Amino acid sequence: MDEAMASAERWRGQIRSRGSVEQDRKALAGLIEYDGDPFETELFEDASDPQVRLVDKAKRSYAGQYDRRLRRLRELVKHAAVDR
């Protein structure tokens, strides 16, 4: 595996391992209801920004699409090897 592939795998792993912005928003909303800390309110407002939500959704979608593409390519190689 070359450096570019390793970097891409690390990036996709990071995207999959962290929670989504939507999960963060829900958790922060609960914290704000509990104590209303100004810092938590600022974080909630940042997570509620439509641009932030759109970018997070696009990153997660791209990572998933790329993983599915790699799985399909591995299956094609596997079936091609069996056919020979």
KASULZI-V386512 format. One record per backbone hydrogen bond with DSSP energy under -0.5 kcal/mol. NH is the residue of the N-H (numbers start at 1). CO is the residue of the C=O. E is the energy in kcal/mol with one decimal. If there is no record, write none. Layout:
# KASULZI-V386512
nh = <NH | NH>
co = <CO | CO>
e = <E | E>
This chain:
# KASULZI-V386512
nh = <6 | 7 | 8 | 9 | 10 | 11 | 12 | 13 | 14 | 15 | 16 | 17 | 18 | 24 | 25 | 26 | 27 | 28 | 29 | 30 | 31 | 32 | 33 | 34 | 35 | 36 | 36 | 41 | 42 | 43 | 44 | 45 | 46 | 47 | 48 | 49 | 49 | 53 | 54 | 55 | 56 | 57 | 58 | 59 | 60 | 61 | 62 | 63 | 64 | 65 | 66 | 67 | 68 | 69 | 70 | 71 | 72 | 73 | 74 | 75 | 76 | 77 | 78 | 79 | 80 | 81 | 82 | 83 | 84>
co = <2 | 3 | 4 | 5 | 6 | 7 | 8 | 9 | 10 | 11 | 12 | 13 | 14 | 20 | 21 | 22 | 23 | 24 | 25 | 26 | 27 | 28 | 29 | 30 | 31 | 31 | 32 | 37 | 38 | 39 | 40 | 41 | 42 | 43 | 44 | 45 | 46 | 49 | 50 | 51 | 52 | 53 | 54 | 55 | 56 | 57 | 58 | 59 | 60 | 61 | 62 | 63 | 64 | 65 | 66 | 67 | 68 | 69 | 70 | 71 | 72 | 73 | 74 | 75 | 76 | 77 | 78 | 79 | 80>
e = <-2.2 | -2.4 | -2.4 | -2.4 | -2.2 | -2.3 | -2.5 | -2.2 | -2.2 | -2.3 | -2.3 | -2.1 | -1.7 | -1.9 | -2.6 | -2.0 | -2.2 | -2.8 | -2.4 | -1.7 | -1.8 | -2.7 | -2.1 | -1.5 | -2.5 | -0.9 | -0.6 | -2.1 | -2.2 | -2.3 | -2.5 | -2.4 | -2.1 | -2.6 | -1.5 | -0.5 | -1.0 | -2.3 | -2.4 | -2.5 | -2.3 | -2.3 | -2.4 | -2.5 | -2.4 | -2.4 | -2.7 | -2.4 | -2.0 | -2.7 | -2.5 | -2.1 | -2.3 | -2.2 | -2.4 | -2.2 | -2.4 | -2.5 | -2.4 | -2.3 | -2.4 | -2.4 | -2.4 | -2.8 | -2.5 | -2.1 | -1.6 | -2.0 | -0.9>
